[in-house]
Amino acid sequence: MLNEIAGYRLIKLIGTNGSEVWLAEKNGEKYAIKIPRANLIKTFRKEELEGFLEKAKMWKKLCEKHENIVEVREYDIKPLPFIVMEYCETNLRKILKEKGKLSIEECEKIALKIAEALDVAHHYGVVHRDIKPENILFRR
């Protein structure tokens, strides 16, 4: 099992989809690290690695353009493909579970921030393709 990547200590698995997302720590700070699933890494072709790098570069560019896009700190394909992101403590699913429901004002505020971030992404030709409460992250 992988315990560290690029100087980041992997603490626990916090999410999965086509990739694994790990809570990690470096110099006392928490981060989220996205790593393609191990079985996918073994079969990556050169074009797929280049695509991974391009996606990471674009994501970094997007987060520099809008404050509501999760910040990418660094990325690489060695020793294996990974993206280091800021760690967001909660998501919309957890907030809804805690509160039960949100006020109209809270919904409007959240919806506007989501729309603004998506507008920036779409301006650069990026389509999210997985918008759901678990993927609406909050820094707190």
N, C-alpha and C positions, 0 to 999 in steps of 0.2 A: 504494500500500500504506500502511496505517495504521502510523505509527511511535510515536504517543503518544496517550494518552487521559487526560483530567483530571489532567494533570501526571505521569502514570506513563509511563515509557519502556518500550515493548514490546520485549522482547529476542528471544524465539523462541516459536514455536508449540509447546505441550507436550501438547495433547490436542484431540480433536474428537469431537463427537457431534452433537446438534442445535445445538450452539454450538461456538465455538472457545475454547480455554483457552490463555492466553498467560502466559509468565513475564515479569514486569515488574519495574521498579526505580523507587524513588522515595526520595530522601535516603539512598541507600546500603542500603536495605532491599529484600528480595525479596518479591514478591507474585504471586498468580495472579489473572488477570483473565478472567472469563467474558464473552464477547460472542456474541450470536446471529450465526449465519453471515450474511455480507453480503447474500446473495440473499434471506434471510428478512427482514432489516431493511427492505429497500426495499418489501416488501409488507405490513408491519405495519399493522394497523388500530388505531384508538384503543383498542379493547377489549383487543387483544393487548398493547399497551404498558402499559395499566393492569394486566393480568394479570401481566406481567413485574415490575412494581413491587410488586405484592402478594406474589408469590413471594419476591422479594428481602427484603421486610419480614419475612415469616414466617421465612425462613432466618436473618435477623439475630436475631430473637426466639429461635429454637431454639438458636442457638449461645450465647446468653446463659444458657440453661437447662441446658446440658450441655457439659462440657469436651471431649467426644469428637466434637463436631460442628464441622466446619471453620468458623473465625471469619470472618464477613463484616465488612469494614472500612467499605465504603461502596458505594453504588449510585446509579444515575441513569439517565435515558433520553436525556439530552443530553450531548454531541453525538450519541450513539447509545446504545442500551441496553447497560449493563455492570454487572458486580458485581465488586468488588475483594475478594479473600479472602486469608487468610494463605496463604503458600506452604508446602506440605508436601513435604519432600524425597524421600520414597519412598512406595511403596504395597506392598500385600501380594503382588502378582504379582512385583515385583522382589525382595522378601525371600525368597519361595519359590524364585526362580531362583538367588539367591545361596547359600541354605542347603541347598537340596534338599528338606528337610522340617523341620517344627517338632516340638518335643516336645509331649506331651499337655498339660503345664502351660502352655506358650506358646499352644497352641490354645485352651485353656479361658479364658485371660486375654483373648485377642483376641476370642473369641466373646462373652464377657460384656460387654466394652466396646461391641461392635457392638449387642448386644441392648439394652443400657441406652440407647444413643443412639436406636435405632429406637423404643424404648418412649416416649421423650420426643416424638419426631416423631409417632408414632401418637396420642399423647395430644392433640396439637394438630391432628389430622386430616390429617397429612402422610404420604403414602406415597412411599417413595424410588423405586421402580420400576426401578432399575438397580444392584442390589447385585451386585458382582463384585470379584474381587481387585484390579483396577486402580482401583476406586473406594473401597477401604479404605486411607485415607491415614494416614501416620505423620509426625509432626513431627521425630522423631529426637532 
